[in-house]
Amino acid sequence: MKNFSFIIIFITTPTEKEAQKISDKLLKEKLVACVSIVKKVNSFFWWKNKIEFANEILLTAKTDLKFFNDIVRIVKQLHSYEVPEIIALPIIDGSKDYLEWIKKSIKKN
C-alpha cells in the first residue's frame, strides 16, 4: 500500500470508562480504524523511583503513522495519568484486505 505507514498504538488506562471515552473520540474523529479494548492487564512499572503495580485496561488502535501526533494530543486531553502510555509499533505486513479496510476507514488524504 503505497503512501501508508500502518501502525498499532498501545494505550493503557486505569478504568474501562476512560478507555471507552478515548476509543469513542478517536473513532469519531476517524483517526483510527479500530480500537480493541483488553479489560484486564496487570502492569508492573517504575514510577517515582519505586516499582509500582496497577490493574489497567489496554487499548490497541490501528491507524496510519500520519495521525499519531493528533492521537497523542487527544489521548493526553482525555487521560487521567500524568504520563500516559501512548506508543506505536509498525505493522510491517498484514492481510491486504485488512490493510485496505484500515486505509478506507480513517480520514481521507
N, C-alpha and C positions, 0 to 999 in steps of 0.2 A: 504494500500500500504506500505509494509514493506520497511524500509530504506529511506523513503521520508518524508520530513517535508515541506509540501506545505505552501507557504506564498503569500500574496499580498502586494506589495510595493507601497506606495504613494510618488509621486514626484511632486512638483509644479514648474512651470517655468513662466517667465514673458511674453514669446511670444510663439505662435504656431510653429514658425520656430525652436526655441530652443527645444521645446517638440518633434518635428518630428526628429530632429538631434539625440537626446538622444534615442528615440524609435528605430530608424533605427540601431544605433550602438548596442544596447542591443539585438535586434533581429538577426542581422548579426553574432554576437558572440555566438548566441544560449544560452544566459544566461537567457532568458525569453521565455515563450511560446506565450505570448500575451501581448500587451500594448494597453489599451484603453485610448483615449485622450478626456477629457471633456473640451470643449473650453472656458467656462466662469465660473470662480469660484471667488466669492468675498471673499477675505481673510482680516481678521482683526487680528492684532497681535502686541505684544510688540516688539519694536526694539529700542535699544539705549535709554532706559528709557522713551519712549513715545509710545502711541498707534498709529499704522500706518494702512493704508488701501492699498490694491493692487488688481487689476484685474489680475487673474492668470489663467494659464492652468494647469489642473490636469491630471497626468498620473497615471494609475493603472496597475501594471505589475504583472503577475502571474508566479511563479517560485518555486524553491526549496531553502530552507534556506542556503544550502551549497554554493550557488552562491552570497549571499548577499554582502560579502566583495568585490568581483570583481565588482558588480554592483555599489556599493558606489564609488569605485575608478574611474570608467568610468564616472559616473554622475558628480563627482567633477571636472574631466578634461574638461567636455563639458559645464558645467553650469556657468552662469554669476553671480549668487548670491554669496556673501561672505560665507553665511551659508545656503546651500540649504536644503529644506525638503526632507529627504530620510528616511522613516520609514516603518517598516514591521510589519504586523499583521499575526498571524497564520490563516490558513484555517483549521478549526477544522473538517470539513466534507464537502462533496460535491458529486455530481453525480459521480459514479465510472467511467463512460465513459469519463467525462470531466477531472477527475484527471489522468486517464490513458493517455489522449491526452497531458496534460501538461508534464507528465513524458517522453513521446515519442518525444516531441518537443524540449526539451532542451538538452544540452550537454550530451553525454553518460557518464556513470560512469567509 
